Amino acid sequence: MIEYLLGLLFLVVVIALILLLTNAVVIIRPYERGVVERLGSYSRIMDPGLNFIMPEVERVKKVDIRERVIDIPPQEIITKDNAGIVVDLVIYAQVTDPFRVLYNISNFEEASIKLAQTNIRNIMGDMNLDQILGAREHINLELRQLLDDATDKWGVRITRVEIQEITPPGDILDAMARQMKAERFKRAAILEAEGVKDSTILRAEGEKSAAILTAEGKAAAIKTVAEAEKHSKISIAEGESKAIVNVFNAMHDGRPDKNILTLKYLEALGNISSGPANKIFLPLETIGLLSSASALGDAFRDKGRDKEEKNSK
């Protein structure tokens, strides 16, 4: 009987030791931190891994330090220009200090929601609807900074704030749609006018360039024709000059007399009479011309005689 009791006692002791050892082992995951309390007071922070505590003397509270999403219920806000809107947003928070998140705030998620609701009303209540719709990123940054400053003493960091949706009233949405449509028509009209303007300018510049090129071409052609006529007249004049000189030299060397000159003159008159005219009118000046031709023959003879006398000397 005594042996049976001793065996039973031994079994109880072993079970008690096993239970004590089981309660003394604490496993902390990588995304957790353990806050150890000893006899009701703060003792230390446990890091991830296998840890040991004193059963019944120490107690461990695990704190999740992963970033979490806190959904803020939709808020009705009156803007500065008395437009009622509904704002839906979320905030992203992460525990940075397990000690403060346990002892400085009872429920930091609920406190963050209330804080975000209050601050979003304050920020958007001082802005017009158009400013709110065009400054969402600015509102996100400002609200994140306010929440992060307020939650720092709780051991919580607000990493990001995102406005998911801003819903104006139905009549304002209709007005915004009409305004957007008018703006689109306005931009289309401006672009069309600018296109017509550019096209007109390009066409005018093209016509101007074509006219300039045409005028330059005509000027060059006129200049070329004038140069050709100039050279032609110069060549003709030079030829006539040489012909006159040759005729004069030939007449001088041939020593024509008065009878030959008269005969040549009559031949010339005969050639003139062979033209399309049926009659030839000889004015009184013709007689003087014949006398001049006779005098010209005498002059040629005298010049020839003087030349012979000079050669004989």
SULCORJO-V685685 format. One line per field, one symbol per residue. ss: DSSP state (~ for helix, > for strand, _ for the rest). psi: psi as a letter, one per 30 degrees, with the letter a starting at -180 (. if undefined). burial: b if it has 16 or more other ideal C-beta (glycine too) atoms within 10 Angstrom, else e. Layout:
# SULCORJO-V685685
ss: ???
psi: ???
burial: ???
This chain:
# SULCORJO-V685685
ss: _~~~~~~~~~~~~~~~~~~~~~~~>>>>___>>>>>>>__>>>>>>__>>>>_____>>>>>>>___>>>>>>>>>>>_____>>>>>>>>>>>>__~~~~~~____~~~~~~~~~~~~~~~~~~___~~~~~~_~~~~~~~~~~~~~~~~~~~_>>>>>>>>>>>>>_~~~~~~~~~~~~~~~~~~~~~~~~~~~~~~~~~~~~~~~~~~~~~~~~~~~~~~~~~~~~~~~~~~~~~~~~~~~~~~~~~~~~~___~~~~~~~~~~~~~~~~___________~~~~~~~~~~~~~~~~~~~~~~~~~~~~_
psi: eeeeeeeeeeeeeeeeeeeeeeffkkkkleglkkjkkjhflkelkklkaklkljkfelkkkkkkglklkjkkkkkkkjleghkklkkklllklkkfjeeefeffkejfeeeeeeeeeeeeeeeffglleeeefgheeeeeeeeeeeeeeefeffgkkjekkkjekjjlleeeeeeeeeeeeeeeeeeeeeeeeeeeeeeeeeeeeeeeeeeeeeeeeeeeeeeeeeeeeeeeeeeeeeeeeeeeeeeeeeeeffikaeeeeeeeeeeeeeeefgafkflkkjlffeeeeeeeeeeeeeeeeeeeeeeeeeee.
burial: eeeeeeeeeeeeeeeeeeeeeeeeebebeeebbbbbbeeeeebeebeeeebebeeeebeeeebebeeeebebeebebebeeebebebebebebebebbebbbeebeebeeebbebbbebbeebbeebebeebeeeeeebbeebbebbbebbeebbbbbeebebeebebeeeeeeeeeeeeeeeeeeeeeeeeeeeeeeeeeeeeeeeeeeeeeeeeeeeeeeeeeeeeeeeeeeeeeeeeeeeeeeeeeebeeeebebeebeeeeeeeeeeeeeeeeeeeeeeeeeeeebeebbeebeebeeebeeeeeeeee
